[in-house]
Amino acid sequence: MRQSKVAQNIAAPAANVPVQKETVFGAAFDLLVQSQQGIAKLRELILSLAFRGRLLPQEPGDESALVLLSRVRAEKESLIDAGVISREKSLEPIADEEIAYSLPAGWIWVRLPQIYFPLSLGKKTLLSSAIKDKGSIPVVDQGQRHVAGYTDEVELMLNIPGPVVIFGDHTTQVKYIDFDFAPGAEGVKVLRPVLQNEKYFFWQLKAFRLESRGYARHFKALNSKLFALAPLAEQARIVDRIEELMRICDALEARGQLQDEQHERLVATLFDTLASSESAEALSENWRRIATHFDLLFDRPESIDVLERVILQLAVRGLLVAQDATDAPARDLLQEIQSRRGKFGTAVSNHDQATRREDLPFKLPNGWEAVSLLDVCAVGGGATPSKGNPRFWDGSIPWVSPKDMKVDVINDSQDHVSSKAINETRLPLISANSLLVVVRGMILAHSFPVAVAAREVTINQDMKSFTPYLVELLEFLSLALKGFKPEILSLVARSTHGTCKLESGRLFSFMFGLPPLAEQRRIVARVDELRRLCVALRERLSESRGMQSRLADGLIGAVS
């Protein structure tokens, strides 16, 4: 297997690195890069090797770090005498148990505060709300962006004596800054290394692992770290090698992103073809094309998500199971529904069935009928009882709102109402075995949440309920609403201020195919079976990625 340039560069033997470790790394480089978060782990490995002195051979003629440290101390004393910095507290000697690993000859361990001084910001900080998109002075804060924005407040500009490193006290972000700037709000620590290669100082701080404390302070934890001080000449060589390898990592990352985009387009094209199959024969042919490249296509969770959506789309078009001529046709179901509709008080649609079938974008299989939700379900709505009456909200009846619609089956909700709310307001009680859907909210910009109520519930005004006249239709109708998600979302209207709404008239008139009851059961069973296979695929993929990740971690440990 041909190694990439970064593998060859890292694998260049240093004077104090056992050759067999480098051979292990070179042989398994592809495993590391292709594992989950592989490039991030590769960057971590580069820094780990760098500050163990293993990226490059040492040069015997370099001035030792011990001599460098004595010059650093003298320089800091000079700055103290000049009133530039204050004298720091005495630091404890480094104990043997603090040292994690041995350093190369000529290197020494130091406590981090020994080799830098912090720049005082005084009142030179700018609130986030005051940062502009344009201005004459760049603003640097503790956020992820290198430059947070700009300001024109000249009095806030910090004139730095040379390159500095920014540390985010709350965020642990580390940035190399070599220009004058206005500091952002609190949490910005500005560190000026003394007689060091500033980028060596920067990269080693990037390599530190600090335990996250959320938005609490981290500066004390940073200052407790030991710093691997290399000879000054070697620091420059290490920085050159790090930056060379990081550029290669950038290229690998960009290539990976391009491959991901190409993979996404390939999956979308193939599955669009599969979903648009107009017959069982066409579906079989299109599936054969996909099956040939199964391992290539299903090597990431997103592909399995697409497969699951296509399964639903095929199911509700009658292409997932074979039709059986002995099944009682769906028109028998409609006749039975018509006999039961009286108690629901809903008029029967009088659209001509032949016209309906012609209006559908796909051909209905034999025995199917074109229906709307109003043909097969009673419709319900919701409301919000007054929040000013606490007795409306002290009950145990679920009050379902869009925030609860993240599951397929609703057994409970975050909010509950009382019987008093139902008796004294316009809030109706919705029976169990009803379909619940969201008809208003920003979620309709990309999703159409559908769930089955497993018990009596109420809903808010952003939702609708559909109670099948025949409970036997429930499972297929749930699949139908999910399988026709793209078509239903195309009916969503947006207001001028961006709110999404699915108008009742559009949803109620949406037509879809209703299969014979026996075929519905076969479709539901087949979808359940294929969904279980999708779950198994995800688990297998997760196990594979987990193994890759563990092997990659083991590889890093073996090399470093």
CORTANOR-V273134 format. One record per residue. N is the residue number from 1. RES is the residue in one letter. OMEGA is omega in radians with two decimals (999 if undefined). D_LAST is the distance of its C-alpha to the last C-alpha in Angstrom with 2 decimals. Layout:
{{N/RES/OMEGA/D_LAST} {N/RES/OMEGA/D_LAST}}
//
This chain:
{{1/M/-3.12/22.46} {2/R/3.13/22.23} {3/Q/3.08/18.90} {4/S/-3.10/19.25} {5/K/-3.11/19.10} {6/V/3.12/15.88} {7/A/3.14/14.14} {8/Q/-3.13/15.94} {9/N/-3.13/15.04} {10/I/-3.04/11.27} {11/A/3.10/11.65} {12/A/-2.99/13.82} {13/P/2.97/12.78} {14/A/-3.03/12.41} {15/A/-3.04/14.46} {16/N/-3.11/12.00} {17/V/3.10/9.41} {18/P/-3.06/10.65} {19/V/-3.08/12.41} {20/Q/3.10/12.19} {21/K/-3.14/8.52} {22/E/3.10/9.68} {23/T/3.08/12.79} {24/V/-3.11/11.37} {25/F/-3.10/9.90} {26/G/-3.10/13.24} {27/A/-3.05/15.34} {28/A/-3.07/14.13} {29/F/-3.11/13.94} {30/D/3.10/17.33} {31/L/-3.12/16.43} {32/L/-3.07/13.80} {33/V/-3.06/16.40} {34/Q/3.13/19.28} {35/S/3.13/18.00} {36/Q/-3.08/19.47} {37/Q/-3.04/18.09} {38/G/-3.12/15.94} {39/I/3.10/16.28} {40/A/3.12/15.50} {41/K/3.10/12.20} {42/L/3.09/11.58} {43/R/3.12/12.64} {44/E/3.14/10.38} {45/L/3.13/7.28} {46/I/-3.13/9.21} {47/L/3.12/9.87} {48/S/3.12/6.61} {49/L/-3.08/5.87} {50/A/-3.02/9.60} {51/F/2.87/10.10} {52/R/3.14/8.00} {53/G/-3.04/10.26} {54/R/3.10/8.25} {55/L/-3.06/10.35} {56/L/3.01/13.47} {57/P/3.09/15.11} {58/Q/3.10/16.83} {59/E/-3.09/20.62} {60/P/-3.08/22.66} {61/G/-3.13/25.48} {62/D/3.01/23.76} {63/E/-3.04/25.40} {64/S/3.12/23.22} {65/A/3.13/21.96} {66/L/3.09/24.43} {67/V/3.11/27.27} {68/L/-3.13/26.06} {69/L/3.13/26.07} {70/S/3.10/29.62} {71/R/3.08/30.73} {72/V/3.14/29.26} {73/R/-3.14/31.28} {74/A/3.13/34.35} {75/E/3.13/34.07} {76/K/3.09/33.81} {77/E/3.12/36.85} {78/S/3.13/38.70} {79/L/3.09/38.00} {80/I/3.14/39.19} {81/D/-3.12/42.34} {82/A/3.13/42.98} {83/G/-3.14/42.77} {84/V/3.14/39.98} {85/I/3.10/37.68} {86/S/3.10/38.33} {87/R/-3.11/37.11} {88/E/3.07/34.27} {89/K/3.10/34.25} {90/S/-3.13/32.92} {91/L/3.12/29.30} {92/E/3.03/28.35} {93/P/-3.13/26.51} {94/I/3.13/22.84} {95/A/-3.11/22.80} {96/D/-3.08/20.43} {97/E/3.10/19.59} {98/E/-3.03/18.39} {99/I/-3.05/15.52} {100/A/-3.11/12.22} {101/Y/-3.12/10.38} {102/S/3.12/11.91} {103/L/3.10/12.41} {104/P/3.07/13.57} {105/A/3.13/17.32} {106/G/3.09/19.40} {107/W/3.03/17.25} {108/I/3.00/18.41} {109/W/3.03/17.90} {110/V/2.99/20.82} {111/R/-3.01/22.19} {112/L/-3.10/22.20} {113/P/-3.14/26.05} {114/Q/-2.93/26.35} {115/I/3.05/25.43} {116/Y/2.93/27.26} {117/F/3.14/30.59} {118/P/3.05/31.70} {119/L/3.12/34.53} {120/S/-3.13/37.51} {121/L/-3.09/38.68} {122/G/3.12/41.98} {123/K/-3.11/43.76} {124/K/3.06/42.05} {125/T/-3.06/40.67} {126/L/3.10/41.84} {127/L/-3.13/42.28} {128/S/-3.10/40.69} {129/S/-3.11/44.21} {130/A/-3.13/45.19} {131/I/-3.11/42.51} {132/K/3.08/44.14} {133/D/-3.13/43.11} {134/K/3.12/44.64} {135/G/-3.07/45.31} {136/S/-3.06/44.98} {137/I/3.10/42.08} {138/P/3.10/38.65} {139/V/3.11/37.57} {140/V/3.11/33.97} {141/D/-3.08/33.24} {142/Q/3.11/30.35} {143/G/-3.07/30.47} {144/Q/-3.12/28.20} {145/R/-3.11/30.47} {146/H/3.04/29.79} {147/V/-3.06/33.54} {148/A/-3.10/35.42} {149/G/-3.03/38.81} {150/Y/3.05/41.45} {151/T/3.05/44.27} {152/D/-3.12/47.26} {153/E/-3.03/47.45} {154/V/-3.09/47.02} {155/E/3.14/47.24} {156/L/-3.06/43.91} {157/M/3.10/41.96} {158/L/3.10/39.35} {159/N/-3.05/39.40} {160/I/-3.12/35.97} {161/P/-3.11/35.75} {162/G/-3.14/32.77} {163/P/-3.14/29.70} {164/V/3.05/28.62} {165/V/3.09/26.02} {166/I/3.04/27.52} {167/F/3.10/26.15} {168/G/-3.08/27.83} {169/D/3.14/28.82} {170/H/-2.97/29.62} {171/T/-3.04/27.25} {172/T/3.06/24.06} {173/Q/3.12/24.36} {174/V/-3.09/23.04} {175/K/3.04/25.04} {176/Y/-3.08/25.50} {177/I/-3.14/29.28} {178/D/3.11/31.19} {179/F/3.09/34.72} {180/D/-3.04/37.35} {181/F/3.00/37.54} {182/A/-3.13/39.17} {183/P/3.05/36.88} {184/G/-3.07/37.09} {185/A/-3.03/38.19} {186/E/3.14/36.74} {187/G/3.14/33.05} {188/V/3.06/32.22} {189/K/-3.10/30.55} {190/V/-3.03/30.65} {191/L/3.12/28.33} {192/R/3.11/29.11} {193/P/-3.08/26.53} {194/V/3.09/28.38} {195/L/3.09/28.06} {196/Q/2.87/24.54} {197/N/-2.99/23.41} {198/E/-3.14/24.11} {199/K/3.03/21.62} {200/Y/3.09/18.78} {201/F/-3.14/20.08} {202/F/-3.06/20.35} {203/W/3.13/16.88} {204/Q/3.05/15.34} {205/L/3.06/17.87} {206/K/-3.09/16.94} {207/A/-3.13/13.35} {208/F/3.04/14.95} {209/R/3.13/15.46} {210/L/3.10/19.10} {211/E/-3.11/20.96} {212/S/3.07/23.71} {213/R/-3.08/27.17} {214/G/-3.13/29.09} {215/Y/3.09/31.37} {216/A/-3.11/31.25} {217/R/-3.13/30.08} {218/H/-3.00/26.42} {219/F/3.12/26.98} {220/K/3.12/27.17} {221/A/3.10/23.79} {222/L/-3.09/22.33} {223/N/3.11/24.06} {224/S/-3.08/22.67} {225/K/2.99/19.11} {226/L/-3.07/17.79} {227/F/3.12/17.11} {228/A/-3.07/15.00} {229/L/3.13/17.95} {230/A/3.01/17.51} {231/P/-3.02/20.64} {232/L/3.14/22.65} {233/A/3.13/22.76} {234/E/3.08/19.01} {235/Q/-3.12/18.79} {236/A/3.14/21.06} {237/R/3.13/19.14} {238/I/3.13/15.86} {239/V/3.13/18.04} {240/D/-3.12/19.63} {241/R/3.11/16.47} {242/I/-3.04/15.21} {243/E/3.04/18.73} {244/E/-3.11/19.10} {245/L/3.11/16.16} {246/M/3.07/17.42} {247/R/3.10/20.83} {248/I/3.07/19.68} {249/C/3.10/18.18} {250/D/-3.13/21.62} {251/A/3.10/23.34} {252/L/-3.14/21.43} {253/E/3.12/22.28} {254/A/3.11/25.88} {255/R/3.12/26.14} {256/G/3.11/25.01} {257/Q/3.10/27.62} {258/L/3.12/30.21} {259/Q/3.11/29.50} {260/D/3.13/29.87} {261/E/3.13/33.17} {262/Q/3.11/34.40} {263/H/-3.14/33.55} {264/E/3.12/35.41} {265/R/3.13/38.41} {266/L/3.14/38.48} {267/V/-3.12/38.45} {268/A/-3.12/41.10} {269/T/-3.10/43.32} {270/L/-3.10/43.23} {271/F/3.02/43.80} {272/D/3.09/46.53} {273/T/3.14/48.24} {274/L/-3.09/47.87} {275/A/-3.11/49.24} {276/S/3.09/52.16} {277/S/-3.06/53.33} {278/E/3.13/57.09} {279/S/3.12/57.74} {280/A/3.14/56.22} {281/E/3.12/56.34} {282/A/3.11/54.48} {283/L/-3.13/51.87} {284/S/-3.14/51.37} {285/E/3.14/50.98} {286/N/3.13/48.55} {287/W/3.12/46.46} {288/R/3.12/46.27} {289/R/-3.13/44.64} {290/I/-3.08/41.96} {291/A/3.13/41.47} {292/T/-3.09/40.69} {293/H/-3.00/37.52} {294/F/-3.08/36.77} {295/D/3.12/33.06} {296/L/-3.05/32.52} {297/L/-3.01/34.52} {298/F/3.13/33.31} {299/D/3.11/29.54} {300/R/-3.04/29.45} {301/P/-3.09/31.43} {302/E/3.14/33.62} {303/S/3.13/35.18} {304/I/3.06/36.18} {305/D/3.13/37.77} {306/V/3.12/39.83} {307/L/-3.12/40.83} {308/E/3.10/42.08} {309/R/3.14/44.16} {310/V/3.09/45.65} {311/I/3.12/46.59} {312/L/-3.13/48.62} {313/Q/3.11/50.22} {314/L/-3.09/51.32} {315/A/-3.03/52.54} {316/V/3.05/54.90} {317/R/3.08/56.35} {318/G/-3.08/57.34} {319/L/-3.06/54.91} {320/L/3.10/52.74} {321/V/-3.14/55.39} {322/A/3.04/58.59} {323/Q/3.13/61.93} {324/D/-3.07/64.51} {325/A/-3.13/68.14} {326/T/3.11/69.32} {327/D/3.01/67.52} {328/A/-3.04/69.91} {329/P/-3.11/69.45} {330/A/3.14/67.97} {331/R/3.05/71.42} {332/D/3.09/72.43} {333/L/-3.12/69.70} {334/L/3.10/71.07} {335/Q/3.11/74.55} {336/E/3.10/73.36} {337/I/-3.11/71.54} {338/Q/-3.14/74.72} {339/S/-3.11/76.65} {340/R/-2.97/74.29} {341/R/-3.05/73.87} {342/G/-3.06/76.96} {343/K/3.09/75.44} {344/F/3.06/72.60} {345/G/-3.13/75.14} {346/T/-3.12/73.42} {347/A/3.12/75.42} {348/V/3.10/74.66} {349/S/-3.12/73.44} {350/N/3.07/76.13} {351/H/3.09/74.02} {352/D/-3.07/75.01} {353/Q/-3.14/72.40} {354/A/3.12/72.85} {355/T/3.12/72.15} {356/R/-3.10/69.04} {357/R/3.13/67.69} {358/E/-3.10/68.29} {359/D/-3.13/66.41} {360/L/-3.12/63.19} {361/P/3.11/60.53} {362/F/-3.10/60.15} {363/K/3.12/62.67} {364/L/3.06/63.29} {365/P/3.09/63.35} {366/N/3.11/66.65} {367/G/3.12/67.54} {368/W/3.06/65.46} {369/E/3.07/67.06} {370/A/-3.07/66.04} {371/V/2.95/65.84} {372/S/3.11/64.78} {373/L/3.14/63.38} {374/L/3.13/66.87} {375/D/-2.96/68.32} {376/V/-3.07/66.26} {377/C/2.90/65.21} {378/A/-3.05/66.76} {379/V/3.08/65.05} {380/G/3.11/64.21} {381/G/-3.10/62.89} {382/G/-3.14/61.65} {383/A/3.08/62.17} {384/T/3.07/60.88} {385/P/-3.10/63.20} {386/S/3.07/63.84} {387/K/-3.14/60.97} {388/G/3.11/63.70} {389/N/-3.07/65.02} {390/P/-3.13/62.57} {391/R/3.05/64.66} {392/F/-2.97/63.66} {393/W/-3.12/60.01} {394/D/-3.11/60.31} {395/G/-3.09/60.59} {396/S/-3.13/58.36} {397/I/-3.12/59.05} {398/P/3.02/55.92} {399/W/-2.97/56.23} {400/V/3.06/53.80} {401/S/-3.08/52.52} {402/P/-3.12/49.99} {403/K/3.11/47.12} {404/D/-2.97/47.78} {405/M/3.13/47.69} {406/K/-3.12/44.07} {407/V/-3.14/45.00} {408/D/-3.11/47.31} {409/V/3.14/49.54} {410/I/3.04/50.81} {411/N/-3.13/51.51} {412/D/-3.13/51.38} {413/S/3.13/50.74} {414/Q/-3.12/49.51} {415/D/-3.12/53.09} {416/H/3.10/56.29} {417/V/-3.11/59.99} {418/S/3.04/63.11} {419/S/3.11/66.25} {420/K/3.13/68.03} {421/A/-3.13/65.93} {422/I/-3.09/66.94} {423/N/-3.00/70.58} {424/E/3.10/71.06} {425/T/-3.14/68.98} {426/R/-3.11/68.58} {427/L/-3.13/65.33} {428/P/3.04/65.87} {429/L/-3.09/64.38} {430/I/-3.05/62.59} {431/S/3.04/62.89} {432/A/-3.12/60.12} {433/N/3.02/59.11} {434/S/3.04/59.22} {435/L/3.10/56.80} {436/L/3.12/55.37} {437/V/3.06/54.21} {438/V/-3.12/53.23} {439/V/3.10/55.70} {440/R/3.12/54.79} {441/G/-3.09/51.61} {442/M/3.13/48.73} {443/I/3.14/46.94} {444/L/3.05/49.54} {445/A/-3.09/47.91} {446/H/-3.07/45.40} {447/S/3.06/46.21} {448/F/-3.06/49.31} {449/P/3.12/48.66} {450/V/3.10/50.77} {451/A/3.09/51.04} {452/V/3.07/53.54} {453/A/-3.12/55.22} {454/A/-3.14/55.18} {455/R/3.08/57.73} {456/E/-3.11/60.28} {457/V/2.89/58.69} {458/T/-3.13/59.64} {459/I/3.10/57.89} {460/N/-3.00/57.86} {461/Q/3.11/59.58} {462/D/-3.05/56.53} {463/M/3.02/56.75} {464/K/3.04/59.19} {465/S/3.08/59.85} {466/F/-3.12/61.22} {467/T/-3.10/62.91} {468/P/3.06/63.76} {469/Y/3.03/67.40} {470/L/-3.08/66.20} {471/V/3.14/63.18} {472/E/-3.12/62.38} {473/L/-2.94/61.33} {474/L/-3.03/58.63} {475/E/3.13/55.56} {476/F/3.13/56.48} {477/L/3.07/57.38} {478/S/3.09/53.98} {479/L/-3.09/52.38} {480/A/-3.13/54.82} {481/L/3.11/53.92} {482/K/-3.11/50.20} {483/G/3.11/50.77} {484/F/-3.13/52.90} {485/K/-3.13/50.50} {486/P/-3.12/50.34} {487/E/-3.14/54.13} {488/I/3.12/54.68} {489/L/3.11/52.26} {490/S/3.12/54.24} {491/L/-3.07/57.19} {492/V/3.10/55.47} {493/A/3.09/57.14} {494/R/3.07/55.56} {495/S/-3.12/57.56} {496/T/3.12/57.56} {497/H/2.95/55.14} {498/G/-3.13/52.69} {499/T/-3.14/53.69} {500/C/-3.13/53.53} {501/K/3.07/56.45} {502/L/-3.08/57.53} {503/E/-3.10/61.31} {504/S/-3.11/63.16} {505/G/-3.14/65.49} {506/R/-3.12/62.69} {507/L/-3.08/60.84} {508/F/-3.10/64.06} {509/S/3.13/65.25} {510/F/-3.08/62.01} {511/M/3.07/62.93} {512/F/-3.08/60.90} {513/G/3.07/61.74} {514/L/-3.12/62.78} {515/P/2.95/62.59} {516/P/-3.06/64.82} {517/L/3.14/63.79} {518/A/3.12/62.88} {519/E/3.07/60.63} {520/Q/-3.12/59.00} {521/R/3.12/58.01} {522/R/3.13/56.56} {523/I/-3.13/54.62} {524/V/3.14/53.18} {525/A/-3.13/52.22} {526/R/3.11/50.57} {527/V/3.11/48.59} {528/D/3.14/47.44} {529/E/-3.11/46.36} {530/L/3.07/44.41} {531/R/3.08/42.80} {532/R/3.09/41.56} {533/L/3.09/40.07} {534/C/3.08/38.35} {535/V/3.13/36.92} {536/A/3.10/35.69} {537/L/3.13/34.15} {538/R/-3.14/32.28} {539/E/3.13/31.05} {540/R/3.13/29.96} {541/L/3.12/28.16} {542/S/3.11/26.49} {543/E/-3.14/25.42} {544/S/3.14/24.11} {545/R/3.10/22.13} {546/G/3.12/20.87} {547/M/3.09/19.74} {548/Q/-3.11/18.06} {549/S/3.14/16.29} {550/R/3.10/15.22} {551/L/3.12/14.05} {552/A/3.11/12.10} {553/D/3.10/10.50} {554/G/3.11/9.90} {555/L/3.12/8.47} {556/I/3.12/5.89} {557/G/-3.11/5.27} {558/A/-3.09/5.79} {559/V/-3.04/3.79} {560/S/999/0.00}}
//
